[in-house]
Amino acid sequence: MKSTKIIIAVILGLCFVLAATAVGISYYQTKKPEKTVSVVGLAEKDFTSDLIVWNLRYDATAADMKDAYSSLKEKNKIVKEFLKSQGITDSEMDFMNITTERQYEYEWDNVNRRSVEIFRGYNSEQRVRIESKDVDKIEKAIRAIAQLYDQNIQINSDSPEYYYTKLGDLKMEMLSQASKNARERAEAVTSSAGSKLAGLKSATTGVFQITAPNSSEDSYSWGGAFNTSSKQKHVSINMRLTYYVK
């Protein structure tokens, strides 16, 4: 009977030791530091804009509001004829609502020694927005704008803005390339250390930027950059990937 109790005590003791060992191993496995490697992949590409936006404006001034408005309407006809002569269609041009304001000047009153506001008439302004996928056509029209000066129309022409209509597809392409570049870098690092990649732990997209090629624009600002002044553009994006290592 006594020997039986001893055997049972030994068995229970062994069970306790085995259980404690299992718990210890499990704790070590869960708490031991993970072996990882983090790398940054980069993708870059030059491309050409496929959409141009051109804004221009002009005005007319007269003592009477109706006269100012009528004068501007006549100028609208001339400007529209010019734009059509350049191959620009109605769907590509947008003549916005005319705005009219009272014009004042200030003169000094020597008698009362104060500035006096004097009404000088009305000014009506027309803004025109032109948007087209035919970039070359609009650039040609911009160069020919001086023809309107010969018809006594003073045009204020803004610099054209250049965009790309397939930006979503381009961004996906660049993300894929940046991820591939990052994996290649991670494989090179782990291979030199005698290790291998065991799987992706996390991925973080960096700044997606569009700048003018060979420009001095801030290529890696926190907010990113989106150049609209250059027809030729340069896009860059980076990806930070973290891999488990075995």
C-alpha positions as CSV (number, residue, x, y, z in Angstrom):
1,M,0.0,0.0,0.0
2,K,2.8,2.3,0.9
3,S,4.7,1.5,-2.3
4,T,1.5,2.3,-4.3
5,K,1.3,5.7,-2.7
6,I,4.9,6.4,-3.6
7,I,4.4,5.4,-7.2
8,I,1.3,7.7,-7.5
9,A,3.3,10.5,-5.9
10,V,6.1,10.0,-8.4
11,I,3.7,10.0,-11.3
12,L,2.0,13.2,-10.1
13,G,5.3,14.8,-9.7
14,L,6.4,13.9,-13.2
15,C,3.1,15.2,-14.5
16,F,3.6,18.5,-12.7
17,V,7.1,18.9,-14.1
18,L,6.0,18.0,-17.7
19,A,3.1,20.5,-17.4
20,A,5.4,23.3,-16.1
21,T,7.9,22.5,-18.9
22,A,5.1,22.7,-21.5
23,V,3.9,26.0,-20.1
24,G,7.4,27.4,-20.1
25,I,8.1,26.4,-23.7
26,S,4.8,27.9,-24.8
27,Y,5.5,31.1,-23.0
28,Y,9.0,31.3,-24.5
29,Q,7.6,30.7,-28.0
30,T,5.1,33.5,-27.7
31,K,7.4,36.0,-26.0
32,K,10.6,35.5,-27.9
33,P,11.4,38.3,-30.3
34,E,10.4,37.9,-33.9
35,K,13.0,38.0,-36.6
36,T,12.0,40.5,-39.2
37,V,13.5,42.7,-41.9
38,S,12.1,46.0,-43.1
39,V,12.9,47.5,-46.5
40,V,11.7,50.4,-48.6
41,G,11.0,49.8,-52.3
42,L,10.9,52.6,-54.9
43,A,9.3,52.9,-58.3
44,E,9.7,55.8,-60.8
45,K,8.5,56.5,-64.3
46,D,8.3,59.4,-66.8
47,F,5.0,59.9,-68.7
48,T,3.2,62.5,-70.8
49,S,0.0,64.3,-69.8
50,D,-3.1,63.5,-71.8
51,L,-5.4,66.4,-70.7
52,I,-4.9,70.2,-70.8
53,V,-6.9,72.9,-69.1
54,W,-6.6,76.5,-70.3
55,N,-8.3,79.5,-68.6
56,L,-8.6,82.9,-70.1
57,R,-10.5,86.1,-69.2
58,Y,-11.3,89.5,-70.7
59,D,-13.6,92.4,-69.8
60,A,-15.5,95.5,-71.1
61,T,-16.0,98.8,-69.3
62,A,-18.7,101.4,-69.9
63,A,-20.6,104.2,-68.0
64,D,-23.8,102.3,-68.4
65,M,-24.2,98.7,-67.2
66,K,-26.1,97.6,-70.3
67,D,-23.4,99.0,-72.6
68,A,-20.7,97.2,-70.7
69,Y,-22.7,93.9,-70.9
70,S,-23.4,94.4,-74.6
71,S,-19.8,95.2,-75.4
72,L,-18.7,92.0,-73.7
73,K,-21.2,89.9,-75.6
74,E,-19.7,91.2,-78.8
75,K,-16.3,90.2,-77.7
76,N,-17.6,86.8,-76.8
77,K,-18.6,86.3,-80.4
78,I,-15.1,87.2,-81.6
79,V,-13.4,85.0,-79.1
80,K,-15.6,82.0,-79.8
81,E,-14.9,82.4,-83.6
82,F,-11.2,82.4,-82.9
83,L,-11.4,79.3,-80.7
84,K,-13.4,77.5,-83.3
85,S,-10.9,78.5,-86.0
86,Q,-8.3,76.7,-83.9
87,G,-10.3,73.5,-84.0
88,I,-11.7,73.8,-80.5
89,T,-15.3,72.4,-80.2
90,D,-18.2,73.7,-78.2
91,S,-17.9,70.8,-75.8
92,E,-14.3,71.7,-75.1
93,M,-15.1,75.4,-74.2
94,D,-17.1,76.7,-71.3
95,F,-18.1,80.4,-71.2
96,M,-18.9,81.0,-67.6
97,N,-21.4,83.4,-66.2
98,I,-20.6,87.1,-66.8
99,T,-19.8,89.1,-63.7
100,T,-20.5,92.9,-63.6
101,E,-19.2,95.3,-60.9
102,R,-19.3,99.0,-60.3
103,Q,-16.0,100.7,-60.7
104,Y,-14.7,103.5,-58.4
105,E,-11.7,105.7,-58.2
106,Y,-10.5,107.7,-55.2
107,E,-9.4,111.3,-55.5
108,W,-8.1,113.7,-52.9
109,D,-10.4,116.7,-52.1
110,N,-8.0,119.6,-51.2
111,V,-10.9,121.7,-49.9
112,N,-12.2,119.2,-47.4
113,R,-8.9,117.5,-47.1
114,R,-10.2,113.9,-47.5
115,S,-10.3,111.1,-50.1
116,V,-13.5,111.1,-52.2
117,E,-15.0,108.1,-53.9
118,I,-16.0,108.7,-57.6
119,F,-18.0,106.4,-59.7
120,R,-16.4,105.6,-63.0
121,G,-18.8,103.1,-64.6
122,Y,-19.3,99.4,-64.9
123,N,-16.9,96.5,-65.6
124,S,-18.2,93.2,-67.0
125,E,-15.8,90.3,-67.0
126,Q,-16.0,87.0,-68.9
127,R,-14.1,83.9,-68.0
128,V,-13.6,80.9,-70.4
129,R,-12.4,77.5,-69.4
130,I,-11.1,75.2,-72.1
131,E,-10.5,71.5,-71.4
132,S,-9.3,69.0,-74.0
133,K,-7.5,65.7,-74.5
134,D,-6.0,67.1,-77.7
135,V,-3.0,68.8,-75.9
136,D,-1.2,69.8,-79.1
137,K,-4.2,71.6,-80.5
138,I,-4.7,73.7,-77.4
139,E,-1.1,74.6,-77.2
140,K,-1.2,75.8,-80.8
141,A,-4.3,78.0,-79.9
142,I,-2.4,79.5,-76.9
143,R,0.5,80.5,-79.2
144,A,-2.0,82.1,-81.6
145,I,-3.8,84.1,-79.0
146,A,-2.2,87.3,-80.1
147,Q,-4.6,87.3,-83.1
148,L,-7.2,88.6,-80.7
149,Y,-5.1,91.7,-79.8
150,D,-5.5,92.8,-83.5
151,Q,-9.2,92.8,-82.9
152,N,-8.9,95.1,-79.9
153,I,-9.5,92.3,-77.3
154,Q,-7.1,92.3,-74.4
155,I,-6.9,88.7,-73.3
156,N,-5.6,87.6,-69.9
157,S,-4.4,84.1,-70.6
158,D,-3.4,81.8,-67.7
159,S,-0.6,79.2,-68.1
160,P,-2.0,75.9,-69.2
161,E,-2.5,73.1,-66.6
162,Y,-1.6,69.5,-67.6
163,Y,-3.2,66.4,-66.1
164,Y,-3.3,62.6,-66.7
165,T,-6.7,60.9,-66.9
166,K,-5.4,57.4,-66.1
167,L,-3.9,58.3,-62.8
168,G,-5.6,55.4,-60.9
169,D,-4.2,52.8,-63.3
170,L,-0.8,54.4,-63.1
171,K,-0.8,54.4,-59.3
172,M,-1.6,50.7,-59.2
173,E,1.2,49.9,-61.7
174,M,3.7,52.0,-59.6
175,L,2.6,50.3,-56.3
176,S,3.2,46.9,-57.9
177,Q,6.7,47.9,-59.1
178,A,7.6,49.4,-55.7
179,S,6.5,46.2,-53.9
180,K,8.5,44.1,-56.3
181,N,11.5,46.3,-55.7
182,A,11.1,46.1,-51.9
183,R,10.9,42.3,-52.0
184,E,14.1,42.1,-54.1
185,R,15.9,44.3,-51.6
186,A,14.6,42.1,-48.7
187,E,15.8,38.9,-50.4
188,A,19.2,40.4,-51.0
189,V,19.5,41.4,-47.3
190,T,18.4,38.1,-45.9
191,S,20.4,36.0,-48.4
192,S,23.6,37.8,-47.5
193,A,22.9,37.0,-43.8
194,G,22.2,33.3,-44.6
195,S,18.4,33.6,-43.9
196,K,15.2,33.4,-45.9
197,L,12.0,35.4,-46.0
198,A,9.1,33.6,-44.2
199,G,6.2,35.8,-45.2
200,L,4.9,39.4,-45.3
201,K,4.2,41.0,-41.9
202,S,3.1,44.5,-43.0
203,A,3.1,46.9,-45.9
204,T,2.8,50.7,-45.8
205,T,2.4,52.9,-48.8
206,G,4.6,55.9,-48.9
207,V,4.2,59.3,-50.7
208,F,2.9,59.3,-54.3
209,Q,4.2,62.3,-56.1
210,I,4.1,63.7,-59.6
211,T,6.8,66.3,-60.5
212,A,8.3,67.8,-63.5
213,P,11.3,65.8,-64.8
214,N,14.7,67.0,-63.6
215,S,13.0,69.8,-61.6
216,S,13.9,71.3,-58.2
217,E,10.5,70.4,-56.8
218,D,10.5,68.9,-53.3
219,S,10.5,65.2,-54.4
220,Y,9.7,63.7,-51.0
221,S,7.6,66.2,-49.0
222,W,5.2,64.8,-46.4
223,G,2.1,65.9,-48.3
224,G,3.3,64.8,-51.7
225,A,3.4,66.9,-54.9
226,F,1.2,67.0,-57.9
227,N,2.7,69.0,-60.8
228,T,0.3,70.6,-63.2
229,S,2.6,73.1,-65.0
230,S,4.6,70.6,-67.1
231,K,3.3,68.4,-69.9
232,Q,6.1,65.9,-69.3
233,K,5.9,64.4,-65.8
234,H,7.8,62.2,-63.4
235,V,6.0,59.9,-61.0
236,S,7.5,58.2,-57.9
237,I,6.2,56.2,-55.0
238,N,7.7,54.1,-52.2
239,M,6.5,51.2,-50.2
240,R,7.8,50.0,-46.8
241,L,7.5,46.2,-46.4
242,T,8.3,44.1,-43.3
243,Y,8.9,40.4,-43.7
244,Y,9.3,37.6,-41.2
245,V,12.7,35.9,-41.5
246,K,13.6,32.3,-40.9
